[in-house]
Amino acid sequence: MAEINTGGGGGKHDGGKVRSKKASTRVDMTPMVDLGFLLITFFILATTLSKPSSMTLNVPDKTKEVETEPIKASNVMTVFLGKDNKAHYIFGKAATEDPEVKTVGYGYEFRQAILENTRKVGSDKFVVVIKPTKESSYRNMVDVLDEMAITKTKRYALVDLLTPDEKTLLKDKVKLDT
Amino acid sequence: MPAVKVKRASSAVDMTAMCDVAFLLLTFFILTAQFRAQDAATIETPSSISGIKVPDKDIMTIGLDRDGKVYFGIDNQQYRMAMLDNIATAKGISFSDKEKKEFALMSNFGMPINQLKSFLSLSHEQMGKIKQPGIPTDSTGAAASNELKDWVFNARKANNNLRIALKGDNLAKFPAFKNVLATLQAQNINKFNLITGTEAPPAGWKAD
């Protein structure tokens, strides 16, 4: 332990008188420290300190049909969440107009794409349509919603139905059948 | 003149101070921490930059594990019992007092209603061994086979202030989430929380 015996004990030295060794008044705290840290370790492992955070998700009311003005395709960025943590997006054109499908990873690339497209149309008109496919995971969806918060995109929609045109568009990117 | 003796330094370390620190920390941890609840499944949540904390009480948690199985739980034991009473009346099943007590102790569960009674009669060890199959859901959210809707409905009947938190696993596939979403939407619940871990926002980012 933390103490090394340096004294010679109560034995005879040089044939002198035998003296009873005076008991030390110092208490060895080492076992108590051991115990203390053991308990600390236990409490650290067994409890949760940081509370998880939460993001609020508002979805439109399904029971009410709200008439809205159709949005111009030139302002819309449609994001398809594909497999292997990749997102595909089209921007500025409807799926029928043979748009260019770009593929990005989540995170930085995706954020750059959103910011760039926001600049092109202006943040008040920019709309993102998020379309998760069945290949995508829950994490991908949360990531995208998080990007919306980071890039401060106010208008976005979560849509889970793909139109036939979009399906043909994504045919080679995502396996949508079976 | 005798030679000057070098005084040998004592190698005993005074542990008192260290002991004080250890117990101070211990006291701190005991007072601040809350125990991790025993969950029916391990769920690793994705992280987001959202700074809103999950509310302390009146919370209903719908868990979604990596295989798409659905788990359900509410935080208060009293309401948990009331919820079980409600669902027993609705489904025409009766639970004994012991089973009710057992149910009140479970923070969350993922059993279909018809297997719940036999599950509750098991010992704790056996409960831990059984792989819970998850609560049945479906994509329409309102079919008779969708039991999650019954649980949500009866939980809200027991406590009307319940907020809904959805805790999904990183690897859960989207269709599983869609089923849960459909179930909630079918009951006209359009606002809920997604439980996520916390991550730092990118540099220079400021909340509005």
Interface residues (C-beta under 8 A of the other chain):
Chain A: A2 E3 I4 T6 R26 D28 M29 T30 M32 V33 G36 F37 L39 I40 F43 I44 A46 T47 T48 L49 S50 K51 P52 S53 S54 M55 T56 L57 N58 V59 P60 D61 K62 T63 L81 R111 P132 T133 K134 E135 S136 S137 Y138 R139 N140 M141 V142 D143 L145 D146 A149 I150 K152 D160
Chain B: R8 S10 S11 A12 V13 D14 M15 T16 M18 C19 A22 F23 L25 L26 F29 I30 T32 A33 Q34 F35 R36 T45 P46 S48 I49 S50 G51 I52 K53 V54 L64 A165 L166 G168 D169 N170 L171 A172 K173 F174 P175 A176 F177 K178 L181 Q185 A186 N188 N190 K191 F192 N193 L194 I195 T196 G197 T198 P201 P202 W205 D208
